[in-house]
């Protein structure tokens, strides 16, 4: 079953057995409340573009965002979409799901017991590409940042900066870092950006699209021709945020 909904800054699509959809929805609303409550306590958590020193008594969701942002050298809100998606899939797995996907504005948390294709949207110049993702143990993330598509804050020029990691929250934060480093389509800059991000512990691989140039590094699922219907593109027009 596929269900899409939007609330505040969250534009999410859930793919799972019908019995687990409600679990994911409840998880997403709970995660949003945890984050909003923490922001009310300290607005700097939302505003900073630098790693945030996490209090010892912070909720685990907040601590996870802080750890990921520290590794990536970005603000904690750069990991918010991945953190929410990851928690929802973990909660569905705890409820018995073996195949579950949460796409939170282009940041995906996946639990797979069969192969699927994940389409990548990188604007008009490079189209029809994606990953053939085989089943694997545990939850993992495919997260994408962009300077030209969607509401994310990016200091680079990428059309797509995609990172894969078992830690979905880390993948989201590192996608932001990759996007920030991709300041042009020059080969040396793209190579340096990929080298940098793939050196971060926990990152499995990364893909970069700038204009009509595509580059990849690390362990990635097989690249495949995948058409992305316009109605399935995960994007929402909101004020730009880190991520």
C-alpha positions as CSV (number, residue, x, y, z in Angstrom):
1,X,0.0,0.0,0.0
2,X,1.2,3.5,-0.8
3,X,0.1,6.5,1.3
4,X,1.3,10.1,0.9
5,X,0.6,13.0,3.3
6,X,2.1,16.4,4.1
7,X,2.2,18.0,7.5
8,X,4.2,21.1,8.2
9,X,7.6,20.7,6.6
10,X,7.2,17.0,6.2
11,X,6.1,15.5,2.8
12,X,6.2,11.8,3.2
13,X,5.2,8.7,1.2
14,X,4.9,5.4,3.0
15,X,5.1,2.0,1.2
16,X,4.3,-1.0,3.3
17,X,1.6,-3.6,4.1
18,X,-1.6,-1.9,5.1
19,X,-1.3,-3.1,8.6
20,X,1.9,-1.1,9.1
21,X,0.9,2.2,7.6
22,X,-0.7,3.4,10.8
23,X,2.5,2.5,12.7
24,X,4.5,4.7,10.5
25,X,2.1,7.6,10.6
26,X,2.1,7.5,14.4
27,X,5.9,7.3,14.5
28,X,6.2,10.3,12.2
29,X,3.9,12.5,14.2
30,X,5.6,11.4,17.4
31,X,9.1,12.3,16.0
32,X,7.9,15.6,14.8
33,X,6.6,16.4,18.3
34,X,9.9,15.4,19.9
35,X,11.8,17.7,17.5
36,X,9.4,20.6,17.8
37,X,9.5,20.3,21.6
38,X,13.3,20.4,21.6
39,X,13.3,23.4,19.3
40,X,11.0,25.2,21.7
41,X,13.5,24.5,24.5
42,X,16.5,25.7,22.4
43,X,15.8,27.5,19.0
44,X,19.5,27.3,18.2
45,X,19.0,23.6,17.4
46,X,16.9,24.5,14.4
47,X,18.8,27.6,13.3
48,X,22.5,26.5,13.5
49,X,24.3,25.3,10.4
50,X,27.1,23.9,12.5
51,X,27.2,20.7,14.6
52,X,25.2,21.1,17.8
53,X,26.5,20.0,21.3
54,X,23.9,17.5,22.4
55,X,22.8,17.6,26.0
56,X,23.2,14.3,27.9
57,X,19.5,14.1,28.6
58,X,18.4,14.8,25.0
59,X,15.9,12.3,23.5
60,X,17.5,9.5,21.4
61,X,16.1,11.0,18.2
62,X,17.8,14.4,18.9
63,X,21.0,12.6,19.9
64,X,21.0,10.7,16.7
65,X,20.7,13.9,14.7
66,X,23.5,15.5,16.7
67,X,25.8,12.5,16.1
68,X,25.2,12.4,12.4
69,X,25.6,16.2,12.0
70,X,28.9,16.1,13.9
71,X,30.3,13.4,11.6
72,X,29.2,15.4,8.5
73,X,30.1,18.8,9.8
74,X,26.7,20.3,9.3
75,X,23.8,21.5,11.4
76,X,21.5,18.9,13.1
77,X,18.4,19.9,11.1
78,X,20.3,18.7,8.0
79,X,19.5,15.2,9.2
80,X,15.9,15.8,10.3
81,X,14.1,14.1,7.3
82,X,16.3,11.0,7.4
83,X,15.9,10.7,11.2
84,X,12.1,10.8,11.0
85,X,12.0,8.3,8.1
86,X,14.4,6.0,9.8
87,X,12.5,6.0,13.1
88,X,9.3,5.2,11.2
89,X,10.8,2.2,9.4
90,X,12.4,0.9,12.6
91,X,8.9,1.1,14.3
92,X,7.3,-0.7,11.4
93,X,10.0,-3.4,11.6
94,X,9.3,-3.7,15.3
95,X,5.7,-4.3,14.5
96,X,6.5,-7.2,12.1
97,X,7.2,-5.5,8.8
98,X,9.7,-7.1,6.5
99,X,9.3,-4.7,3.5
100,X,8.8,-1.0,4.3
101,X,9.9,2.3,2.8
102,X,9.4,5.8,4.0
103,X,10.3,8.6,1.5
104,X,10.5,11.9,3.4
105,X,11.0,14.5,0.8
106,X,13.6,12.5,-1.1
107,X,15.3,11.0,1.9
108,X,14.5,7.3,2.0
109,X,14.6,4.8,4.8
110,X,14.3,1.2,3.4
111,X,13.7,-2.2,4.8
112,X,13.7,-4.7,1.9
113,X,13.0,-8.4,1.6
114,X,12.8,-8.2,-2.2
115,X,14.5,-6.1,-4.9
116,X,13.0,-2.7,-5.8
117,X,14.0,0.1,-8.1
118,X,14.5,3.6,-6.6
119,X,14.4,6.4,-9.2
120,X,16.6,9.5,-8.8
121,X,15.3,12.8,-9.8
122,X,18.0,15.3,-10.8
123,X,16.2,17.8,-12.9
124,X,15.8,17.9,-16.7
125,X,19.3,17.2,-18.0
126,X,19.9,13.7,-16.5
127,X,16.7,11.7,-16.4
128,X,15.6,8.1,-16.1
129,X,18.2,6.8,-13.7
130,X,17.9,4.9,-10.5
131,X,19.2,2.1,-8.3
132,X,18.2,-1.5,-8.4
133,X,18.3,-2.2,-4.7
134,X,18.5,-5.9,-3.6
135,X,17.2,-7.1,-0.3
136,X,19.6,-6.7,2.6
137,X,19.8,-7.0,6.3
138,X,18.5,-4.2,8.4
139,X,17.3,-0.7,7.6
140,X,19.4,1.6,5.3
141,X,19.1,5.0,3.8
142,X,19.3,6.6,0.3
143,X,19.2,10.3,0.9
144,X,19.5,13.2,-1.5
145,X,20.2,16.9,-1.2
146,X,19.9,19.4,-4.1
147,X,20.7,23.1,-4.7
148,X,18.2,23.3,-7.5
149,X,15.3,21.1,-6.5
150,X,13.2,21.2,-3.3
151,X,13.4,23.2,-0.1
152,X,16.8,22.1,1.2
153,X,19.5,24.7,2.0
154,X,22.6,23.9,-0.1
155,X,25.7,26.0,-0.6
156,X,26.7,24.1,-3.7
157,X,25.4,23.8,-7.3
158,X,24.3,20.1,-7.4
159,X,21.1,18.9,-9.0
160,X,21.4,15.7,-6.9
161,X,23.8,14.8,-4.1
162,X,22.9,11.3,-3.0
163,X,24.5,9.3,-0.1
164,X,23.8,5.7,0.9
165,X,24.5,4.4,4.5
166,X,23.1,1.9,6.9
167,X,22.5,4.8,9.2
168,X,19.7,6.8,7.5
169,X,20.2,9.9,9.7
170,X,23.9,9.9,8.7
171,X,23.1,9.5,5.0
172,X,20.9,12.6,5.2
173,X,23.5,14.7,7.0
174,X,26.2,13.6,4.6
175,X,24.0,14.3,1.5
176,X,23.9,17.9,2.7
177,X,27.7,17.9,3.1
178,X,28.1,16.5,-0.4
179,X,25.7,19.1,-1.8
180,X,27.6,21.9,-0.2
181,X,30.9,20.6,-1.6
182,X,29.6,20.3,-5.2
183,X,30.2,23.9,-6.1
184,X,30.6,23.3,-9.9
185,X,30.6,20.5,-12.5
186,X,34.4,20.6,-12.8
187,X,35.8,17.1,-12.6
188,X,38.3,17.8,-9.9
189,X,35.7,19.4,-7.6
190,X,33.2,16.5,-8.1
191,X,36.0,13.9,-7.4
192,X,37.1,15.8,-4.3
193,X,33.6,16.1,-3.0
194,X,32.9,12.4,-3.4
195,X,36.3,11.5,-1.8
196,X,35.5,13.7,1.1
197,X,32.1,12.3,1.9
198,X,33.0,8.7,1.2
199,X,35.8,9.0,3.8
200,X,33.2,9.6,6.6
201,X,32.8,6.4,8.7
202,X,29.5,4.7,7.9
203,X,29.1,6.1,4.4
204,X,28.8,3.3,1.8
205,X,28.8,5.3,-1.4
206,X,27.7,8.5,-3.0
207,X,26.4,9.8,-6.3
208,X,26.7,13.4,-7.6
209,X,24.8,15.1,-10.5
210,X,25.8,18.7,-11.5
211,X,24.3,19.8,-14.8
212,X,24.9,17.1,-17.3
213,X,27.7,15.4,-15.4
214,X,27.3,12.4,-13.1
215,X,29.9,10.9,-10.9
216,X,29.9,8.0,-8.3
217,X,32.1,6.5,-5.7
218,X,32.0,3.6,-3.2
219,X,29.6,0.7,-2.8
220,X,26.3,1.6,-4.6
221,X,23.4,-0.5,-5.8
222,X,23.5,-1.2,-9.6
223,X,22.6,1.9,-11.6
224,X,19.6,1.2,-13.8
225,X,17.3,3.0,-16.2
226,X,14.3,4.0,-14.1
227,X,11.6,6.3,-15.2
228,X,10.2,8.5,-12.4
229,X,6.5,9.5,-13.0
230,X,6.0,13.2,-12.3
231,X,3.5,12.4,-9.6
232,X,6.0,10.2,-7.7
233,X,8.8,12.8,-7.4
234,X,9.3,13.5,-3.7
235,X,9.4,17.3,-3.5
236,X,7.5,20.0,-1.7
237,X,7.7,23.8,-2.2
238,X,8.5,25.2,1.3
239,X,10.9,27.7,2.7
240,X,14.4,26.2,2.3
241,X,15.8,24.2,5.2
242,X,19.1,22.4,5.9
243,X,18.9,18.8,4.5
